[in-house]
Amino acid sequence: MVMRDGSYVDDLYYAGGDSVTVEVLIGRDDAEWRTAHLSEMPREWLSEVKAAVESALHAA
């Protein structure tokens, strides 16, 4: 996945709220973990999270 700033995301953790912890690739062999605001995430990812939350709420 590519963030809006062009960074490539290798892994991420989202536990709710307005931020997500992402592992961003740096070069070919290195990566760093950072916290990113949800506004930095691609719209497609935000849409998938919203659909998953709505599905979980309707199942309960």
C-alpha positions as CSV (number, residue, x, y, z in Angstrom):
1,M,0.0,0.0,0.0
2,V,1.2,3.5,-0.7
3,M,0.4,6.4,1.7
4,R,-0.7,9.8,0.4
5,D,2.9,11.1,0.8
6,G,4.3,8.3,-1.4
7,S,5.7,6.1,1.4
8,Y,5.4,2.4,1.0
9,V,3.7,0.6,3.9
10,D,4.9,-2.9,4.7
11,D,2.7,-3.5,7.8
12,L,0.3,-1.7,10.0
13,Y,-1.6,-1.8,13.2
14,Y,-4.9,0.0,13.8
15,A,-6.7,-0.2,17.1
16,G,-9.2,2.6,16.6
17,G,-8.9,6.3,17.1
18,D,-7.4,8.8,14.8
19,S,-4.0,7.3,14.1
20,V,-2.4,4.1,12.9
21,T,1.0,2.6,13.5
22,V,2.7,1.8,10.1
23,E,6.0,0.1,9.1
24,V,7.3,2.3,6.3
25,L,9.9,0.9,3.9
26,I,13.1,2.9,3.6
27,G,15.2,1.8,0.6
28,R,15.3,-1.9,-0.3
29,D,16.2,-3.5,3.1
30,D,15.3,-1.1,5.8
31,A,12.0,-0.1,7.5
32,E,10.9,2.1,10.3
33,W,7.8,2.2,12.5
34,R,5.9,5.4,12.9
35,T,2.5,6.8,13.9
36,A,0.5,8.3,11.1
37,H,-2.8,10.3,11.3
38,L,-5.7,8.6,9.5
39,S,-5.7,11.5,7.0
40,E,-2.4,10.2,5.6
41,M,-3.8,6.8,4.8
42,P,-5.2,6.0,1.3
43,R,-8.9,6.5,0.8
44,E,-9.3,2.8,-0.2
45,W,-7.9,1.6,3.1
46,L,-10.2,4.0,5.0
47,S,-13.2,2.7,3.1
48,E,-12.2,-0.9,3.9
49,V,-11.9,-0.1,7.6
50,K,-15.3,1.6,7.6
51,A,-17.0,-1.3,5.9
52,A,-15.4,-3.8,8.4
53,V,-16.6,-1.7,11.4
54,E,-20.1,-1.4,10.0
55,S,-20.3,-5.1,9.3
56,A,-19.1,-5.9,12.8
57,L,-21.7,-3.5,14.3
58,H,-24.6,-5.1,12.3
59,A,-23.5,-8.6,13.3
60,A,-23.7,-7.8,17.0
